[in-house]
Amino acid sequence: CAAPIHTAIEETESAFVTGEKEYVKEAYGCPNVIDDRQFFYVIAQVTTFGLGSYRSQLCDAMKNATDAMDTYAKAISDLLILSGVPDCNDWNIAGDTDPSDSFRPTYYLYCAYLG
C-alpha cells in the first residue's frame, strides 16, 4: 500500500505549498504541530505505527481511496485514536521542535528504508 500513501503525501505537500496547511493539519488531527517539517515526521511515525498494528485497516482504506489525501488524513486521525495517544505532539519521538536536531537524519533513514 506504499503507492497510495506516497500519492497522499505528495498531495499533502502540494496543499502546504498552496497555503492550505491549517486545513491539512486539522484534517490529519494535528493542528497543534506548529513546525511544518515536524508535522511530516509525526505523520510518518503514526504511519509506521499503523503499518505495524493496523496494516489491513490502513492499506485497505488507501487502496480504495478516491481522494488520497483526505483518505490518508482520516486514516491518520483514526490511528491516533486507536493508539490511545491522540495528541500529535506526543508522537514527536525526537522530542524536538527544531528540525536541525541530530535525531532527524536517523529518523529520515528509517523512513527512507520503509519507503
Biotite code that builds the C-alpha atoms (Angstrom):
import biotite.structure as struc

atoms = struc.array([
    struc.Atom([0.000, 0.000, 0.000], chain_id="A", res_id=1, res_name="CYS", atom_name="CA", element="C"),
    struc.Atom([3.029, 2.293, -0.318], chain_id="A", res_id=2, res_name="ALA", atom_name="CA", element="C"),
    struc.Atom([1.969, 3.837, -3.644], chain_id="A", res_id=3, res_name="ALA", atom_name="CA", element="C"),
    struc.Atom([-1.321, 5.382, -2.448], chain_id="A", res_id=4, res_name="PRO", atom_name="CA", element="C"),
    struc.Atom([0.367, 6.615, 0.749], chain_id="A", res_id=5, res_name="ILE", atom_name="CA", element="C"),
    struc.Atom([3.091, 8.205, -1.358], chain_id="A", res_id=6, res_name="HIS", atom_name="CA", element="C"),
    struc.Atom([0.430, 9.887, -3.503], chain_id="A", res_id=7, res_name="THR", atom_name="CA", element="C"),
    struc.Atom([-1.309, 11.172, -0.370], chain_id="A", res_id=8, res_name="ALA", atom_name="CA", element="C"),
    struc.Atom([1.942, 12.637, 0.947], chain_id="A", res_id=9, res_name="ILE", atom_name="CA", element="C"),
    struc.Atom([2.589, 14.363, -2.381], chain_id="A", res_id=10, res_name="GLU", atom_name="CA", element="C"),
    struc.Atom([-0.928, 15.841, -2.289], chain_id="A", res_id=11, res_name="GLU", atom_name="CA", element="C"),
    struc.Atom([-0.363, 16.928, 1.310], chain_id="A", res_id=12, res_name="THR", atom_name="CA", element="C"),
    struc.Atom([2.909, 18.640, 0.392], chain_id="A", res_id=13, res_name="GLU", atom_name="CA", element="C"),
    struc.Atom([1.170, 20.382, -2.512], chain_id="A", res_id=14, res_name="SER", atom_name="CA", element="C"),
    struc.Atom([-1.586, 21.611, -0.200], chain_id="A", res_id=15, res_name="ALA", atom_name="CA", element="C"),
    struc.Atom([1.073, 23.087, 2.078], chain_id="A", res_id=16, res_name="PHE", atom_name="CA", element="C"),
    struc.Atom([2.627, 24.916, -0.872], chain_id="A", res_id=17, res_name="VAL", atom_name="CA", element="C"),
    struc.Atom([-0.728, 26.364, -1.935], chain_id="A", res_id=18, res_name="THR", atom_name="CA", element="C"),
    struc.Atom([-1.369, 27.752, 1.539], chain_id="A", res_id=19, res_name="GLY", atom_name="CA", element="C"),
    struc.Atom([-3.795, 25.159, 2.897], chain_id="A", res_id=20, res_name="GLU", atom_name="CA", element="C"),
    struc.Atom([-1.608, 23.919, 5.738], chain_id="A", res_id=21, res_name="LYS", atom_name="CA", element="C"),
    struc.Atom([-4.002, 24.856, 8.554], chain_id="A", res_id=22, res_name="GLU", atom_name="CA", element="C"),
    struc.Atom([-6.804, 22.907, 6.840], chain_id="A", res_id=23, res_name="TYR", atom_name="CA", element="C"),
    struc.Atom([-4.471, 19.967, 6.233], chain_id="A", res_id=24, res_name="VAL", atom_name="CA", element="C"),
    struc.Atom([-3.161, 19.848, 9.802], chain_id="A", res_id=25, res_name="LYS", atom_name="CA", element="C"),
    struc.Atom([-6.721, 19.946, 11.094], chain_id="A", res_id=26, res_name="GLU", atom_name="CA", element="C"),
    struc.Atom([-7.791, 17.168, 8.697], chain_id="A", res_id=27, res_name="ALA", atom_name="CA", element="C"),
    struc.Atom([-4.966, 14.947, 9.947], chain_id="A", res_id=28, res_name="TYR", atom_name="CA", element="C"),
    struc.Atom([-5.893, 15.700, 13.546], chain_id="A", res_id=29, res_name="GLY", atom_name="CA", element="C"),
    struc.Atom([-2.657, 17.586, 14.180], chain_id="A", res_id=30, res_name="CYS", atom_name="CA", element="C"),
    struc.Atom([-3.483, 21.287, 14.309], chain_id="A", res_id=31, res_name="PRO", atom_name="CA", element="C"),
    struc.Atom([-1.199, 21.774, 17.303], chain_id="A", res_id=32, res_name="ASN", atom_name="CA", element="C"),
    struc.Atom([2.013, 20.759, 15.490], chain_id="A", res_id=33, res_name="VAL", atom_name="CA", element="C"),
    struc.Atom([3.443, 24.172, 14.782], chain_id="A", res_id=34, res_name="ILE", atom_name="CA", element="C"),
    struc.Atom([6.547, 23.269, 12.784], chain_id="A", res_id=35, res_name="ASP", atom_name="CA", element="C"),
    struc.Atom([5.579, 22.181, 9.274], chain_id="A", res_id=36, res_name="ASP", atom_name="CA", element="C"),
    struc.Atom([8.533, 19.813, 8.899], chain_id="A", res_id=37, res_name="ARG", atom_name="CA", element="C"),
    struc.Atom([7.779, 18.248, 12.259], chain_id="A", res_id=38, res_name="GLN", atom_name="CA", element="C"),
    struc.Atom([4.215, 17.631, 11.062], chain_id="A", res_id=39, res_name="PHE", atom_name="CA", element="C"),
    struc.Atom([5.523, 15.290, 8.359], chain_id="A", res_id=40, res_name="PHE", atom_name="CA", element="C"),
    struc.Atom([7.722, 13.428, 10.842], chain_id="A", res_id=41, res_name="TYR", atom_name="CA", element="C"),
    struc.Atom([4.715, 12.943, 13.119], chain_id="A", res_id=42, res_name="VAL", atom_name="CA", element="C"),
    struc.Atom([2.655, 11.631, 10.200], chain_id="A", res_id=43, res_name="ILE", atom_name="CA", element="C"),
    struc.Atom([5.472, 9.230, 9.303], chain_id="A", res_id=44, res_name="ALA", atom_name="CA", element="C"),
    struc.Atom([5.632, 7.962, 12.870], chain_id="A", res_id=45, res_name="GLN", atom_name="CA", element="C"),
    struc.Atom([1.867, 7.410, 13.053], chain_id="A", res_id=46, res_name="VAL", atom_name="CA", element="C"),
    struc.Atom([2.010, 5.639, 9.682], chain_id="A", res_id=47, res_name="THR", atom_name="CA", element="C"),
    struc.Atom([4.749, 3.348, 10.983], chain_id="A", res_id=48, res_name="THR", atom_name="CA", element="C"),
    struc.Atom([2.532, 2.531, 13.962], chain_id="A", res_id=49, res_name="PHE", atom_name="CA", element="C"),
    struc.Atom([-0.395, 1.895, 11.619], chain_id="A", res_id=50, res_name="GLY", atom_name="CA", element="C"),
    struc.Atom([1.576, -0.410, 9.367], chain_id="A", res_id=51, res_name="LEU", atom_name="CA", element="C"),
    struc.Atom([2.759, -2.367, 12.374], chain_id="A", res_id=52, res_name="GLY", atom_name="CA", element="C"),
    struc.Atom([-0.516, -2.598, 14.266], chain_id="A", res_id=53, res_name="SER", atom_name="CA", element="C"),
    struc.Atom([-3.360, -1.913, 11.823], chain_id="A", res_id=54, res_name="TYR", atom_name="CA", element="C"),
    struc.Atom([-1.871, -2.725, 8.424], chain_id="A", res_id=55, res_name="ARG", atom_name="CA", element="C"),
    struc.Atom([-5.012, -4.157, 6.830], chain_id="A", res_id=56, res_name="SER", atom_name="CA", element="C"),
    struc.Atom([-7.167, -1.260, 8.019], chain_id="A", res_id=57, res_name="GLN", atom_name="CA", element="C"),
    struc.Atom([-4.694, 1.348, 6.745], chain_id="A", res_id=58, res_name="LEU", atom_name="CA", element="C"),
    struc.Atom([-3.887, -0.377, 3.465], chain_id="A", res_id=59, res_name="CYS", atom_name="CA", element="C"),
    struc.Atom([-7.496, -1.242, 2.646], chain_id="A", res_id=60, res_name="ASP", atom_name="CA", element="C"),
    struc.Atom([-8.524, 2.368, 3.184], chain_id="A", res_id=61, res_name="ALA", atom_name="CA", element="C"),
    struc.Atom([-5.716, 3.659, 0.983], chain_id="A", res_id=62, res_name="MET", atom_name="CA", element="C"),
    struc.Atom([-6.249, 1.116, -1.798], chain_id="A", res_id=63, res_name="LYS", atom_name="CA", element="C"),
    struc.Atom([-9.909, 2.120, -2.083], chain_id="A", res_id=64, res_name="ASN", atom_name="CA", element="C"),
    struc.Atom([-9.299, 5.871, -1.830], chain_id="A", res_id=65, res_name="ALA", atom_name="CA", element="C"),
    struc.Atom([-10.869, 8.238, -4.324], chain_id="A", res_id=66, res_name="THR", atom_name="CA", element="C"),
    struc.Atom([-9.155, 11.226, -2.684], chain_id="A", res_id=67, res_name="ASP", atom_name="CA", element="C"),
    struc.Atom([-5.763, 10.069, -1.424], chain_id="A", res_id=68, res_name="ALA", atom_name="CA", element="C"),
    struc.Atom([-5.005, 12.985, 0.893], chain_id="A", res_id=69, res_name="MET", atom_name="CA", element="C"),
    struc.Atom([-8.413, 13.086, 2.573], chain_id="A", res_id=70, res_name="ASP", atom_name="CA", element="C"),
    struc.Atom([-8.458, 9.308, 2.992], chain_id="A", res_id=71, res_name="THR", atom_name="CA", element="C"),
    struc.Atom([-4.942, 9.311, 4.440], chain_id="A", res_id=72, res_name="TYR", atom_name="CA", element="C"),
    struc.Atom([-5.809, 12.197, 6.769], chain_id="A", res_id=73, res_name="ALA", atom_name="CA", element="C"),
    struc.Atom([-8.838, 10.270, 8.031], chain_id="A", res_id=74, res_name="LYS", atom_name="CA", element="C"),
    struc.Atom([-6.721, 7.136, 8.460], chain_id="A", res_id=75, res_name="ALA", atom_name="CA", element="C"),
    struc.Atom([-4.108, 9.059, 10.473], chain_id="A", res_id=76, res_name="ILE", atom_name="CA", element="C"),
    struc.Atom([-6.829, 10.610, 12.643], chain_id="A", res_id=77, res_name="SER", atom_name="CA", element="C"),
    struc.Atom([-8.279, 7.149, 13.250], chain_id="A", res_id=78, res_name="ASP", atom_name="CA", element="C"),
    struc.Atom([-4.845, 5.716, 14.078], chain_id="A", res_id=79, res_name="LEU", atom_name="CA", element="C"),
    struc.Atom([-4.226, 8.494, 16.585], chain_id="A", res_id=80, res_name="LEU", atom_name="CA", element="C"),
    struc.Atom([-7.399, 7.480, 18.408], chain_id="A", res_id=81, res_name="ILE", atom_name="CA", element="C"),
    struc.Atom([-6.682, 3.743, 18.140], chain_id="A", res_id=82, res_name="LEU", atom_name="CA", element="C"),
    struc.Atom([-3.194, 4.278, 19.536], chain_id="A", res_id=83, res_name="SER", atom_name="CA", element="C"),
    struc.Atom([-4.506, 5.830, 22.726], chain_id="A", res_id=84, res_name="GLY", atom_name="CA", element="C"),
    struc.Atom([-2.143, 8.755, 22.097], chain_id="A", res_id=85, res_name="VAL", atom_name="CA", element="C"),
    struc.Atom([-4.347, 11.243, 20.229], chain_id="A", res_id=86, res_name="PRO", atom_name="CA", element="C"),
    struc.Atom([-2.108, 14.313, 20.699], chain_id="A", res_id=87, res_name="ASP", atom_name="CA", element="C"),
    struc.Atom([0.225, 14.608, 17.724], chain_id="A", res_id=88, res_name="CYS", atom_name="CA", element="C"),
    struc.Atom([2.849, 16.368, 19.817], chain_id="A", res_id=89, res_name="ASN", atom_name="CA", element="C"),
    struc.Atom([3.201, 13.162, 21.824], chain_id="A", res_id=90, res_name="ASP", atom_name="CA", element="C"),
    struc.Atom([4.323, 11.447, 18.614], chain_id="A", res_id=91, res_name="TRP", atom_name="CA", element="C"),
    struc.Atom([7.338, 13.710, 18.340], chain_id="A", res_id=92, res_name="ASN", atom_name="CA", element="C"),
    struc.Atom([9.721, 10.848, 19.098], chain_id="A", res_id=93, res_name="ILE", atom_name="CA", element="C"),
    struc.Atom([12.755, 13.064, 18.675], chain_id="A", res_id=94, res_name="ALA", atom_name="CA", element="C"),
    struc.Atom([11.426, 15.272, 21.449], chain_id="A", res_id=95, res_name="GLY", atom_name="CA", element="C"),
    struc.Atom([12.380, 18.351, 19.477], chain_id="A", res_id=96, res_name="ASP", atom_name="CA", element="C"),
    struc.Atom([10.820, 21.362, 17.897], chain_id="A", res_id=97, res_name="THR", atom_name="CA", element="C"),
    struc.Atom([13.935, 22.300, 15.955], chain_id="A", res_id=98, res_name="ASP", atom_name="CA", element="C"),
    struc.Atom([14.292, 20.353, 12.702], chain_id="A", res_id=99, res_name="PRO", atom_name="CA", element="C"),
    struc.Atom([18.082, 20.684, 12.868], chain_id="A", res_id=100, res_name="SER", atom_name="CA", element="C"),
    struc.Atom([18.313, 18.412, 15.916], chain_id="A", res_id=101, res_name="ASP", atom_name="CA", element="C"),
    struc.Atom([20.557, 15.409, 15.423], chain_id="A", res_id=102, res_name="SER", atom_name="CA", element="C"),
    struc.Atom([17.889, 12.662, 15.590], chain_id="A", res_id=103, res_name="PHE", atom_name="CA", element="C"),
    struc.Atom([16.279, 13.708, 12.312], chain_id="A", res_id=104, res_name="ARG", atom_name="CA", element="C"),
    struc.Atom([18.875, 12.205, 9.932], chain_id="A", res_id=105, res_name="PRO", atom_name="CA", element="C"),
    struc.Atom([18.484, 8.846, 11.680], chain_id="A", res_id=106, res_name="THR", atom_name="CA", element="C"),
    struc.Atom([14.707, 9.025, 11.508], chain_id="A", res_id=107, res_name="TYR", atom_name="CA", element="C"),
    struc.Atom([14.868, 10.060, 7.848], chain_id="A", res_id=108, res_name="TYR", atom_name="CA", element="C"),
    struc.Atom([16.911, 6.944, 7.080], chain_id="A", res_id=109, res_name="LEU", atom_name="CA", element="C"),
    struc.Atom([14.333, 4.849, 8.929], chain_id="A", res_id=110, res_name="TYR", atom_name="CA", element="C"),
    struc.Atom([11.524, 6.386, 6.858], chain_id="A", res_id=111, res_name="CYS", atom_name="CA", element="C"),
    struc.Atom([13.514, 6.002, 3.637], chain_id="A", res_id=112, res_name="ALA", atom_name="CA", element="C"),
    struc.Atom([14.118, 2.345, 4.461], chain_id="A", res_id=113, res_name="TYR", atom_name="CA", element="C"),
    struc.Atom([10.369, 1.752, 4.844], chain_id="A", res_id=114, res_name="LEU", atom_name="CA", element="C"),
    struc.Atom([9.639, 3.575, 1.619], chain_id="A", res_id=115, res_name="GLY", atom_name="CA", element="C"),
])
